[in-house]
């Protein structure tokens, strides 16, 4: 039986590269899936098709390490070979550190390319085979924990309040362990919201090959509710050095230690946000009942439908409902093209006072009436993914507005 050809995508501003490779592709067991001069422009196609091999030249990308990370974040099984002429060693090192499996210095021959691709594929398959054997040999571990991302593309809608109180509500369930991560790395305020302080943060935890229970005990702060909290860095200088891929890997590691891992994201729609949204089992999209906030959620759902399929895992939470605009539950569902999964009423001064005191809204000292809504939300998260959404219409927000 003839083995299927391996898909190859070439990213190189030199039009002669593809012409030089084409005659030998078939004999090398490769099929040219496509080519593009600009890696940044080709990323959407690569992230949706996930070719088995990507040959990417440094000159095709403004930031080769970022491009490699971006491709592998969407297509972890893709084998990336980086090429370049007169490329500084530091650039090569960053590309390899980002996940590239090979590096070719120009000028090279087609035979060099095919040999490098063959070696990289052989190594990748050997690693995959070894991993599978190890998985079979390993004793059974605890059940896989659930990662819950809490996100809003618009700041000020109460995402952190939802994330913190959801975590506390989940921890109140019998025999349920919960981790809460502040992934608003620059200006996260989970520490203030729960009156917690710690010497360690996300910056000290990411990058460890083996995330042990001892390391978690040393770096996570324990809240009175039982929730273990990993704070954002106090020092802004540390943020730049935190690799989004390592944060996503951390979430996977935490699954082995907790029943639920709640990640509070900031509103920016960038690499870290996309990585967490892609890996999360449940995504709480927080909005308020105003058209600008609903519009932003709609845009996120539309932007992630083809790649991340976010709407299949999303629960839309309408905070501070009903709002002053008078939008009803039905109006909001119509605007988004999917149902509103949960609503949380506004309780004004009482909620603000609790937040200022660093109290969870489920703390009896907070004296708020909306605690049950967070218990209901925790039950909803525990039940499973959201119902499939209907297709969004581009004019639905306009119809609601009229």
C-alpha positions in Angstrom: 0.0 0.0 0.0 1.5 3.4 -1.0 2.1 5.7 1.9 0.3 9.0 1.7 2.4 12.1 0.8 3.3 14.5 3.6 1.8 18.0 3.2 4.5 20.7 3.0 3.8 24.4 3.2 6.6 26.8 2.2 6.9 30.4 3.6 9.7 32.2 1.7 9.8 35.6 -0.1 12.2 34.0 -2.6 10.0 32.7 -5.5 12.8 30.4 -6.7 12.6 28.2 -3.6 9.4 26.5 -4.5 10.6 26.0 -8.1 13.8 24.4 -6.9 12.0 22.0 -4.6 9.1 21.1 -6.8 10.9 18.5 -9.0 12.0 16.4 -6.1 8.8 16.6 -3.9 7.2 13.3 -5.1 10.3 11.2 -4.6 10.8 12.7 -1.2 7.2 11.7 -0.2 6.1 15.3 0.0 3.1 17.2 -1.4 3.2 21.0 -1.8 0.1 22.1 0.2 0.8 25.8 -0.6 3.3 28.6 -0.4 3.3 32.3 0.6 5.9 35.0 0.7 4.7 36.5 4.0 4.4 34.3 7.0 2.2 36.7 8.9 -0.4 36.8 6.1 -0.3 33.0 5.8 -0.9 32.3 9.5 -4.7 32.0 9.3 -4.4 29.4 6.5 -1.7 27.5 8.4 -3.6 27.5 11.6 -6.8 26.1 9.9 -5.1 23.5 7.7 -2.2 22.4 10.0 0.2 21.0 7.3 2.5 18.3 8.6 5.7 20.2 7.6 6.2 24.0 7.4 9.4 25.4 5.8 9.6 29.0 7.0 12.3 31.4 6.2 13.3 34.1 8.7 12.9 36.8 6.1 9.2 35.9 5.7 8.3 36.9 9.2 8.6 40.1 11.3 9.2 37.8 14.4 10.2 34.3 13.5 9.9 33.0 17.1 6.4 34.4 17.4 5.4 32.9 14.1 6.7 29.4 15.1 4.8 29.7 18.5 1.6 30.8 16.8 1.6 27.9 14.3 2.4 25.3 17.0 -0.2 26.7 19.4 -2.8 25.9 16.8 -1.1 22.9 15.2 1.1 21.1 17.9 1.8 18.2 15.5 3.2 20.4 12.7 7.0 19.9 12.1 8.6 23.3 11.5 11.9 23.8 9.7 13.4 27.3 9.8 15.7 28.6 7.1 17.7 31.8 6.8 20.7 33.5 5.2 23.2 35.2 7.5 20.8 34.8 10.4 22.2 35.7 13.9 22.7 32.7 16.2 20.4 34.4 18.8 17.5 34.4 16.2 18.1 30.7 15.4 18.2 29.8 19.1 14.8 31.6 19.7 13.3 29.8 16.8 14.4 26.4 18.0 13.4 27.3 21.6 9.9 28.2 20.3 9.5 24.7 18.9 11.2 24.5 15.5 12.6 21.0 14.8 15.3 22.0 12.4 17.3 25.0 10.9 18.9 25.3 7.5 21.4 28.0 6.5 21.1 29.3 3.0 22.3 28.6 0.4 21.1 25.0 0.6 20.2 22.3 -2.0 16.8 20.6 -2.3 18.6 17.4 -1.1 19.5 19.3 2.1 15.9 20.3 2.6 14.5 16.9 2.0 17.0 15.2 4.3 16.4 17.7 7.1 12.6 17.2 6.8 13.0 13.5 6.8 15.2 13.6 10.0 12.8 16.0 11.8 9.8 13.8 10.9 11.5 10.7 12.1 12.4 12.3 15.4 8.9 13.7 15.9 7.4 10.2 15.2 9.9 8.6 17.6 9.0 11.1 20.4 5.3 10.5 19.8 5.8 6.7 19.9 7.8 7.0 23.1 5.2 9.2 24.7 2.4 6.7 23.8 4.4 3.8 25.4 5.0 5.8 28.5 1.3 6.7 28.8 0.5 2.9 28.7 3.1 2.1 31.3 2.2 4.9 33.7 -0.1 4.0 36.6 -3.5 5.5 36.5 -3.6 9.1 37.7 -6.4 11.2 39.0 -9.2 12.1 36.6 -8.5 15.0 34.3 -9.4 18.3 35.9 -11.6 20.9 34.2 -10.1 24.2 33.0 -12.5 27.1 33.1 -11.6 30.4 31.4 -13.4 33.6 32.4 -13.1 36.3 29.8 -14.6 39.5 28.5 -13.3 41.5 25.6 -14.6 44.7 27.3 -13.0 45.8 30.6 -15.1 46.8 33.6 -17.9 44.3 33.2 -17.0 42.3 36.4 -15.0 39.4 35.0 -12.7 39.2 38.0 -15.7 39.3 40.3 -17.3 36.4 38.4 -14.1 34.4 38.3 -13.3 34.8 42.0 -16.8 34.0 43.3 -17.2 31.1 40.8 -14.0 29.6 42.2 -15.3 29.9 45.8 -18.6 28.4 44.8 -17.0 25.5 43.1 -14.8 24.9 46.2 -17.9 24.8 48.4 -19.0 21.6 46.5 -18.2 18.4 48.4 -14.6 17.1 47.9 -13.8 19.6 45.2 -10.4 21.1 44.8 -10.1 24.4 43.0 -7.2 26.5 41.7 -7.7 30.2 40.7 -5.1 31.9 38.4 -4.8 35.6 37.8 -3.8 35.8 34.2 -4.4 39.5 33.9 -0.6 39.6 34.2 -0.1 43.3 34.1 -2.9 44.6 36.3 -4.6 41.6 37.8 -6.5 42.3 41.0 -7.6 38.9 42.3 -5.3 39.4 45.3 -7.1 42.6 46.2 -10.5 41.1 45.6 -9.8 38.2 48.0 -7.4 40.1 50.3 -4.5 37.8 49.5 -0.8 38.5 49.3 2.1 36.3 48.4 5.8 36.4 47.6 5.3 34.3 44.5 3.3 34.6 41.3 2.7 33.1 37.8 6.2 34.2 36.9 7.8 31.8 39.4 5.7 28.8 38.5 5.7 28.7 34.7 8.4 26.7 33.0 8.8 23.9 35.6 9.0 20.5 33.9 7.5 18.8 36.9 4.8 20.7 38.8 4.8 19.0 42.2 2.3 19.3 45.1 5.2 20.8 47.1 5.8 23.5 44.5 2.0 24.3 44.5 2.0 24.6 48.3 5.0 27.0 48.2 3.7 29.3 45.4 -0.1 29.2 45.6 -1.8 31.3 48.3 -4.6 29.5 50.2 -7.9 31.4 50.6 -10.2 30.8 53.5 -12.6 29.0 51.2 -10.0 26.4 50.3 -9.3 27.9 46.8 -5.6 27.9 46.0 -4.7 31.1 44.2 -1.8 31.9 41.9 -1.4 35.7 41.8 -0.3 38.0 39.0 3.2 39.5 39.4 3.6 42.7 41.4 6.6 43.7 39.3 5.6 44.7 35.8 9.1 44.0 34.6 8.5 40.3 35.1 5.5 40.2 32.8 7.4 40.5 29.5 9.4 37.3 30.4 6.3 35.1 30.8 5.9 32.9 27.8 2.2 32.4 26.8 2.9 28.8 25.7 4.3 28.0 29.2 1.2 29.4 30.8 -1.0 27.2 28.7 1.2 24.2 29.6 0.9 25.2 33.2 -2.9 24.8 32.9 -2.4 21.3 31.6 -0.2 20.5 34.5 -2.7 21.8 37.0 -5.3 19.4 35.7 -3.6 16.6 37.5 -3.8 18.4 40.9 -7.2 20.1 40.9 -10.8 19.3 40.0 -11.2 22.8 38.6 -8.7 25.3 37.3 -10.3 28.8 36.9 -8.3 31.3 34.8 -9.2 35.0 35.0 -8.1 36.6 31.7 -7.6 40.2 30.8 -9.6 41.8 28.0 -6.8 41.9 25.4 -7.3 39.5 22.5 -3.7 38.3 22.2 -1.5 35.2 22.3 -2.1 34.3 25.9 -5.8 34.9 25.7 -6.1 32.8 22.6 -4.0 30.0 24.0 -6.1 29.7 27.2 -9.4 30.0 25.3 -8.2 27.2 23.0 -7.3 24.8 25.8 -10.2 25.5 28.2 -13.0 23.0 28.7 -15.5 25.7 29.6 -15.3 29.4 28.7 -17.4 31.9 30.6 -17.9 35.0 28.3 -18.9 37.8 30.7 -21.0 40.7 29.4 -23.3 43.3 30.8 -26.7 44.1 29.2 -25.4 47.0 27.1 -25.0 46.9 23.3 -21.2 47.7 23.3 -20.4 44.8 25.6 -22.7 42.4 23.7 -21.2 43.6 20.4 -17.6 42.8 21.6 -18.7 39.3 22.7 -20.3 38.7 19.4 -17.1 39.7 17.6 -15.1 37.2 19.7 -17.5 34.4 18.9 -17.3 35.2 15.2 -13.5 35.5 15.2 -13.0 32.1 17.0 -15.6 30.0 15.3 -13.5 28.6 12.5 -10.3 28.0 14.5 -11.1 27.6 18.2 -14.8 26.7 18.0 -15.3 28.8 21.1 -19.1 28.8 20.8 -19.2 25.0 21.4 -17.7 25.5 24.9 -19.0 29.0 25.8 -21.4 29.9 28.6 -22.5 33.6 28.3 -22.9 35.2 31.7 -24.8 38.5 31.8 -23.5 40.4 34.9 -25.4 43.3 36.6 -28.7 42.2 35.0 -31.1 43.8 34.4 -29.2 46.9 33.3 -30.3 50.5 32.8 -30.7 50.1 29.0 -33.7 47.8 29.4 -32.4 45.0 27.2 -34.3 41.9 28.1 -32.9 38.3 28.3 -34.5 37.6 24.9 -33.0 40.8 23.4 -29.5 39.8 24.5 -29.9 36.2 23.2 -31.1 37.6 19.9 -28.2 40.0 19.7 -25.6 37.3 20.2 -27.3 34.5 18.3 -27.0 32.2 21.3 -28.7 31.8 24.6 -27.7 33.6 27.8 -26.6 30.8 30.1 -26.7 32.7 33.4 -27.5 36.1 34.8 -26.2 37.8 37.9 -28.1 40.7 39.4 -26.5 44.0 40.4 -26.4 44.7 44.1 -24.8 48.0 43.9 -23.2 49.3 47.1 -23.2 46.0 48.9 -21.1 44.3 46.2 -18.7 47.3 46.1 -18.3 47.3 49.8 -17.5 43.5 49.8 -14.9 44.0 47.1 -13.3 46.9 48.9 -13.0 44.7 52.0 -11.5 41.8 50.1 -14.5 39.6 50.8 -15.9 36.9 48.5 -19.6 37.6 47.8 -20.2 34.1 49.3 -18.7 35.2 52.6 -21.5 35.7 55.2 -19.8 38.9 56.2 -20.5 40.4 52.8 -24.2 40.4 53.4 -25.2 40.2 49.8 -28.2 38.4 48.4 -26.7 37.2 45.1 -24.5 34.4 46.5 -27.0 31.8 45.3 -26.5 32.9 41.7 -22.8 31.9 42.0 -23.8 28.5 43.4 -26.1 28.1 40.4 -23.4 29.2 38.0 -21.0 26.6 39.6 -23.6 23.9 39.1 -24.0 25.0 35.5 -20.2 24.8 34.9 -20.1 21.4 36.6 -22.9 20.0 34.4 -21.0 20.3 31.1 -20.5 22.4 28.0 -23.0 24.8 26.7 -25.7 24.0 24.1 -24.6 24.5 20.5 -25.0 28.1 19.4 -27.0 29.1 16.3 -25.3 30.9 13.5 -24.7 34.6 14.2 -26.3 37.1 11.9 -24.3 40.3 11.2 -27.3 42.6 11.6 -28.8 41.2 14.9 -27.3 43.8 17.1 -28.7 46.5 14.8 -32.1 44.9 14.9 -32.1 44.9 18.7 -30.9 48.5 18.8 -33.8 49.5 16.5 
